[in-house]
Amino acid sequence: MIKKKITDSRFKQKKQQSGWAAKQKKDSKPDKKRFLFLSTGAAVGLFVGIGIFSIYKLLAVSDFFQITSIKIEGVRRLDKQQILELSGVTIRTNLLAMSAASVKQKIEEHKWVKKVVVERDLPSDLIIKIQERVPAALVNTENGLFFMDKSGVVFAEANPPEDLDYPVITGIEKKLDAPVASGAKAEQERGEVLEKALLFIRYAGAGSSSLPRQNISEIHITENDEYILFLADRPFPIYIGKEVSSKRYYRLAKVLYWLYKKREFSDVNFIRMDYMNNRVLVGKNDTN
């Protein structure tokens, strides 16, 4: 009885081992199929990739995608021919083979160009959209007058017969020409000083008719970073002080309006906006 039980136990153990081995053998078959499927897929993908690349190479030299029309949009000060020459693109250029990034980079090297967008209109049209820099003021440097945009970027030398009807910022020559290596703090201070001058010009551009932007001849910045304003139609200085705000701008506009209305401009020697809090001092010539 005991021997029979042992025999049955061994038989069951052998049967279980045999079943496990069969299962392992069965489970190994899908792995081979999966590997074969993946290998086949990779090979197909490789051939497809090579085929697409070969087709692209053929299209990149095809006359079908040769540029026949180049549209240049957004130019005002610049000439379209200038932009075309900078781009390096001709009517013989293949639109697919052309590098839009390279065309963009070449055009943006021009000092008057702020931003460029290059678009393909397949099969044969190229569109180049230009955003030019817009001068907000002229700034006097040790190397002459330069245009400055509203962000405070000095970007191009101002030479006649160019339009020079912009407010001139003076007194900052040394700060502008100081090397950037002089320190981040110095560069930040320089930017803040210019930003205040440009802020006053922006107020004048959208403010009172008594003090329009066109009537600002010069904004001088002193060594102490104070601002002195000179009008185009009157020679006397207007001492703005260190504070540049819309409140101070509109207060000055009211004073100028009052002087225009009273016809007392000829007697004015200076105006101090920084005389006292909420007070403006108008200095007059001694007529006695």
BATIVEX-964625 format. One record per residue (C-alpha): y negated, z, x negated. Coordinates in nm, 2 decimals. Layout:
{y: Y&z: Z&x: X}
...
END
This chain:
{y: 0.00&z: 0.00&x: 0.00}
{y: -0.24&z: 0.09&x: -0.28}
{y: -0.15&z: -0.23&x: -0.48}
{y: -0.22&z: -0.45&x: -0.18}
{y: -0.57&z: -0.29&x: -0.13}
{y: -0.66&z: -0.36&x: -0.50}
{y: -0.54&z: -0.72&x: -0.47}
{y: -0.75&z: -0.77&x: -0.16}
{y: -1.05&z: -0.62&x: -0.33}
{y: -1.01&z: -0.85&x: -0.63}
{y: -0.97&z: -1.15&x: -0.40}
{y: -1.29&z: -1.07&x: -0.21}
{y: -1.48&z: -1.02&x: -0.54}
{y: -1.36&z: -1.36&x: -0.68}
{y: -1.44&z: -1.53&x: -0.35}
{y: -1.79&z: -1.39&x: -0.36}
{y: -1.84&z: -1.50&x: -0.72}
{y: -1.71&z: -1.84&x: -0.63}
{y: -1.96&z: -1.86&x: -0.34}
{y: -2.25&z: -1.76&x: -0.56}
{y: -2.16&z: -2.02&x: -0.82}
{y: -2.14&z: -2.29&x: -0.54}
{y: -2.48&z: -2.18&x: -0.41}
{y: -2.64&z: -2.20&x: -0.76}
{y: -2.49&z: -2.55&x: -0.80}
{y: -2.62&z: -2.65&x: -0.46}
{y: -2.97&z: -2.51&x: -0.52}
{y: -3.00&z: -2.70&x: -0.85}
{y: -2.98&z: -3.04&x: -0.69}
{y: -3.32&z: -3.02&x: -0.51}
{y: -3.49&z: -2.93&x: -0.85}
{y: -3.36&z: -3.26&x: -1.00}
{y: -3.49&z: -3.45&x: -0.70}
{y: -3.82&z: -3.27&x: -0.71}
{y: -3.86&z: -3.35&x: -1.08}
{y: -3.77&z: -3.71&x: -1.02}
{y: -4.02&z: -3.73&x: -0.73}
{y: -4.30&z: -3.58&x: -0.95}
{y: -4.22&z: -3.81&x: -1.24}
{y: -4.22&z: -4.11&x: -1.01}
{y: -4.55&z: -4.00&x: -0.86}
{y: -4.71&z: -3.95&x: -1.20}
{y: -4.60&z: -4.29&x: -1.31}
{y: -4.74&z: -4.45&x: -0.99}
{y: -5.07&z: -4.27&x: -1.03}
{y: -5.09&z: -4.38&x: -1.39}
{y: -5.03&z: -4.75&x: -1.30}
{y: -5.28&z: -4.72&x: -1.01}
{y: -5.54&z: -4.57&x: -1.24}
{y: -5.49&z: -4.84&x: -1.50}
{y: -5.51&z: -5.10&x: -1.22}
{y: -5.84&z: -4.96&x: -1.09}
{y: -5.99&z: -4.94&x: -1.44}
{y: -5.89&z: -5.30&x: -1.50}
{y: -6.05&z: -5.41&x: -1.18}
{y: -6.36&z: -5.22&x: -1.26}
{y: -6.39&z: -5.39&x: -1.60}
{y: -6.36&z: -5.72&x: -1.43}
{y: -6.62&z: -5.63&x: -1.17}
{y: -6.86&z: -5.49&x: -1.44}
{y: -6.89&z: -5.84&x: -1.59}
{y: -6.87&z: -6.03&x: -1.26}
{y: -7.17&z: -6.24&x: -1.15}
{y: -7.12&z: -6.11&x: -0.80}
{y: -7.28&z: -5.77&x: -0.90}
{y: -7.55&z: -5.92&x: -1.12}
{y: -7.89&z: -5.78&x: -1.03}
{y: -8.10&z: -6.03&x: -0.83}
{y: -8.37&z: -5.79&x: -0.69}
{y: -8.55&z: -5.50&x: -0.85}
{y: -8.77&z: -5.29&x: -0.62}
{y: -9.01&z: -5.04&x: -0.78}
{y: -9.17&z: -4.79&x: -0.54}
{y: -9.43&z: -4.52&x: -0.57}
{y: -9.65&z: -4.66&x: -0.86}
{y: -10.02&z: -4.63&x: -0.82}
{y: -10.17&z: -4.58&x: -1.17}
{y: -9.88&z: -4.74&x: -1.36}
{y: -9.79&z: -5.10&x: -1.35}
{y: -9.46&z: -5.22&x: -1.22}
{y: -9.41&z: -5.44&x: -1.52}
{y: -9.44&z: -5.13&x: -1.74}
{y: -9.17&z: -4.95&x: -1.55}
{y: -8.94&z: -5.26&x: -1.56}
{y: -8.98&z: -5.28&x: -1.94}
{y: -8.91&z: -4.91&x: -1.98}
{y: -8.60&z: -4.93&x: -1.77}
{y: -8.44&z: -5.19&x: -2.00}
{y: -8.30&z: -5.36&x: -1.69}
{y: -8.32&z: -5.74&x: -1.63}
{y: -8.19&z: -5.98&x: -1.36}
{y: -7.89&z: -6.04&x: -1.59}
{y: -7.78&z: -5.68&x: -1.58}
{y: -7.46&z: -5.60&x: -1.39}
{y: -7.53&z: -5.34&x: -1.13}
{y: -7.20&z: -5.16&x: -1.17}
{y: -7.21&z: -5.16&x: -1.55}
{y: -7.57&z: -5.03&x: -1.55}
{y: -7.61&z: -4.65&x: -1.63}
{y: -7.85&z: -4.51&x: -1.37}
{y: -7.88&z: -4.19&x: -1.58}
{y: -7.99&z: -4.39&x: -1.88}
{y: -8.25&z: -4.59&x: -1.68}
{y: -8.39&z: -4.27&x: -1.53}
{y: -8.42&z: -4.10&x: -1.87}
{y: -8.60&z: -4.40&x: -2.03}
{y: -8.86&z: -4.42&x: -1.75}
{y: -8.92&z: -4.04&x: -1.75}
{y: -9.03&z: -4.06&x: -2.11}
{y: -9.36&z: -4.21&x: -1.99}
{y: -9.63&z: -3.95&x: -1.99}
{y: -9.75&z: -4.04&x: -1.64}
{y: -9.41&z: -4.02&x: -1.48}
{y: -9.29&z: -3.69&x: -1.33}
{y: -8.97&z: -3.79&x: -1.16}
{y: -8.75&z: -4.10&x: -1.12}
{y: -8.48&z: -4.18&x: -0.86}
{y: -8.25&z: -4.48&x: -0.94}
{y: -8.05&z: -4.62&x: -0.65}
{y: -7.80&z: -4.91&x: -0.62}
{y: -7.80&z: -5.12&x: -0.31}
{y: -7.47&z: -5.32&x: -0.36}
{y: -7.40&z: -5.58&x: -0.43}
{y: -7.71&z: -5.69&x: -0.63}
{y: -8.02&z: -5.48&x: -0.55}
{y: -8.17&z: -5.21&x: -0.76}
{y: -8.43&z: -4.96&x: -0.63}
{y: -8.64&z: -4.75&x: -0.87}
{y: -8.85&z: -4.48&x: -0.70}
{y: -9.13&z: -4.33&x: -0.91}
{y: -9.32&z: -4.00&x: -0.87}
{y: -9.63&z: -4.01&x: -1.08}
{y: -9.82&z: -3.71&x: -1.22}
{y: -10.14&z: -3.64&x: -1.03}
{y: -10.43&z: -3.50&x: -1.24}
{y: -10.59&z: -3.19&x: -1.10}
{y: -10.84&z: -3.14&x: -1.39}
{y: -10.94&z: -3.24&x: -1.74}
{y: -10.89&z: -2.99&x: -2.02}
{y: -11.08&z: -2.99&x: -2.34}
{y: -10.86&z: -2.95&x: -2.65}
{y: -10.94&z: -2.98&x: -3.02}
{y: -10.79&z: -3.33&x: -3.00}
{y: -11.01&z: -3.44&x: -2.71}
{y: -10.99&z: -3.45&x: -2.33}
{y: -10.65&z: -3.45&x: -2.17}
{y: -10.53&z: -3.47&x: -1.81}
{y: -10.37&z: -3.17&x: -1.65}
{y: -10.16&z: -3.16&x: -1.33}
{y: -10.16&z: -2.88&x: -1.07}
{y: -9.88&z: -2.71&x: -1.25}
{y: -10.08&z: -2.67&x: -1.56}
{y: -9.90&z: -2.94&x: -1.76}
{y: -10.12&z: -3.12&x: -2.01}
{y: -9.96&z: -3.46&x: -2.01}
{y: -10.19&z: -3.75&x: -2.12}
{y: -10.50&z: -3.81&x: -2.32}
{y: -10.80&z: -3.92&x: -2.11}
{y: -10.97&z: -4.23&x: -2.24}
{y: -11.24&z: -4.45&x: -2.08}
{y: -11.24&z: -4.66&x: -1.87}
{y: -10.99&z: -4.43&x: -1.69}
{y: -11.12&z: -4.23&x: -1.39}
{y: -11.26&z: -3.91&x: -1.54}
{y: -11.41&z: -3.77&x: -1.22}
{y: -11.22&z: -3.44&x: -1.25}
{y: -11.34&z: -3.08&x: -1.32}
{y: -11.33&z: -3.00&x: -1.69}
{y: -11.17&z: -2.68&x: -1.82}
{y: -11.32&z: -2.56&x: -2.14}
{y: -11.31&z: -2.26&x: -2.37}
{y: -10.93&z: -2.26&x: -2.40}
{y: -10.89&z: -2.50&x: -2.69}
{y: -10.75&z: -2.24&x: -2.94}
{y: -10.50&z: -2.11&x: -2.69}
{y: -10.38&z: -2.45&x: -2.59}
{y: -10.34&z: -2.57&x: -2.94}
{y: -10.17&z: -2.25&x: -3.06}
{y: -9.81&z: -2.31&x: -3.15}
{y: -9.54&z: -2.20&x: -2.91}
{y: -9.39&z: -2.00&x: -3.19}
{y: -9.68&z: -1.76&x: -3.16}
{y: -9.48&z: -1.58&x: -2.90}
{y: -9.37&z: -1.59&x: -2.54}
{y: -9.63&z: -1.34&x: -2.44}
{y: -9.91&z: -1.56&x: -2.58}
{y: -9.77&z: -1.86&x: -2.39}
{y: -9.75&z: -1.66&x: -2.07}
{y: -10.11&z: -1.54&x: -2.10}
{y: -10.22&z: -1.90&x: -2.16}
{y: -10.04&z: -2.02&x: -1.85}
{y: -10.19&z: -1.74&x: -1.64}
{y: -10.55&z: -1.82&x: -1.75}
{y: -10.51&z: -2.19&x: -1.67}
{y: -10.34&z: -2.11&x: -1.34}
{y: -10.65&z: -1.91&x: -1.23}
{y: -10.88&z: -2.20&x: -1.32}
{y: -10.66&z: -2.44&x: -1.13}
{y: -10.64&z: -2.20&x: -0.84}
{y: -11.02&z: -2.21&x: -0.80}
{y: -11.01&z: -2.59&x: -0.81}
{y: -10.74&z: -2.59&x: -0.53}
{y: -10.96&z: -2.37&x: -0.32}
{y: -11.25&z: -2.62&x: -0.36}
{y: -11.02&z: -2.91&x: -0.27}
{y: -10.94&z: -2.76&x: 0.07}
{y: -11.24&z: -2.54&x: 0.13}
{y: -11.61&z: -2.55&x: 0.22}
{y: -11.83&z: -2.86&x: 0.21}
{y: -12.08&z: -2.64&x: 0.03}
{y: -11.85&z: -2.62&x: -0.27}
{y: -11.62&z: -2.92&x: -0.28}
{y: -11.40&z: -3.01&x: -0.57}
{y: -11.62&z: -3.31&x: -0.65}
{y: -11.91&z: -3.08&x: -0.72}
{y: -11.73&z: -2.87&x: -0.98}
{y: -11.84&z: -3.01&x: -1.32}
{y: -11.69&z: -2.75&x: -1.55}
{y: -11.50&z: -2.42&x: -1.55}
{y: -11.55&z: -2.24&x: -1.88}
{y: -11.31&z: -1.96&x: -1.99}
{y: -11.46&z: -1.70&x: -2.22}
{y: -11.28&z: -1.51&x: -2.49}
{y: -11.24&z: -1.22&x: -2.25}
{y: -11.07&z: -1.45&x: -1.99}
{y: -11.37&z: -1.46&x: -1.76}
{y: -11.47&z: -1.77&x: -1.57}
{y: -11.81&z: -1.94&x: -1.56}
{y: -11.86&z: -2.23&x: -1.32}
{y: -12.10&z: -2.52&x: -1.36}
{y: -12.19&z: -2.75&x: -1.07}
{y: -12.23&z: -3.12&x: -1.10}
{y: -12.57&z: -3.12&x: -0.92}
{y: -12.72&z: -2.80&x: -1.06}
{y: -12.74&z: -2.68&x: -1.43}
{y: -12.73&z: -2.30&x: -1.38}
{y: -12.42&z: -2.10&x: -1.46}
{y: -12.22&z: -1.92&x: -1.19}
{y: -12.04&z: -1.61&x: -1.33}
{y: -11.71&z: -1.58&x: -1.14}
{y: -11.57&z: -1.29&x: -1.35}
{y: -11.21&z: -1.23&x: -1.41}
{y: -11.12&z: -1.22&x: -1.04}
{y: -11.03&z: -1.56&x: -0.89}
{y: -10.95&z: -1.54&x: -0.52}
{y: -11.01&z: -1.72&x: -0.19}
{y: -11.24&z: -1.43&x: -0.09}
{y: -11.46&z: -1.48&x: -0.40}
{y: -11.46&z: -1.86&x: -0.35}
{y: -11.58&z: -1.85&x: 0.01}
{y: -11.84&z: -1.59&x: -0.07}
{y: -11.98&z: -1.82&x: -0.33}
{y: -11.97&z: -2.11&x: -0.08}
{y: -12.18&z: -1.91&x: 0.17}
{y: -12.44&z: -1.83&x: -0.10}
{y: -12.46&z: -2.19&x: -0.20}
{y: -12.50&z: -2.29&x: 0.17}
{y: -12.78&z: -2.04&x: 0.21}
{y: -12.96&z: -2.17&x: -0.11}
{y: -12.92&z: -2.53&x: 0.02}
{y: -13.05&z: -2.44&x: 0.35}
{y: -13.35&z: -2.25&x: 0.21}
{y: -13.41&z: -2.51&x: -0.05}
{y: -13.43&z: -2.25&x: -0.32}
{y: -13.20&z: -2.42&x: -0.57}
{y: -13.48&z: -2.52&x: -0.80}
{y: -13.57&z: -2.15&x: -0.86}
{y: -13.22&z: -2.03&x: -0.93}
{y: -13.14&z: -1.94&x: -1.29}
{y: -12.79&z: -1.80&x: -1.25}
{y: -12.55&z: -1.65&x: -0.99}
{y: -12.33&z: -1.35&x: -1.07}
{y: -12.03&z: -1.30&x: -0.84}
{y: -11.91&z: -1.01&x: -1.05}
{y: -12.23&z: -0.81&x: -1.02}
{y: -12.11&z: -0.54&x: -0.78}
{y: -11.83&z: -0.50&x: -0.53}
{y: -11.92&z: -0.71&x: -0.22}
{y: -12.25&z: -0.80&x: -0.38}
{y: -12.38&z: -1.12&x: -0.53}
{y: -12.67&z: -1.14&x: -0.77}
{y: -12.88&z: -1.45&x: -0.76}
{y: -13.12&z: -1.47&x: -1.06}
{y: -13.43&z: -1.67&x: -1.01}
{y: -13.68&z: -1.82&x: -1.25}
{y: -14.01&z: -1.64&x: -1.29}
{y: -14.26&z: -1.87&x: -1.11}
{y: -14.56&z: -1.65&x: -1.20}
END
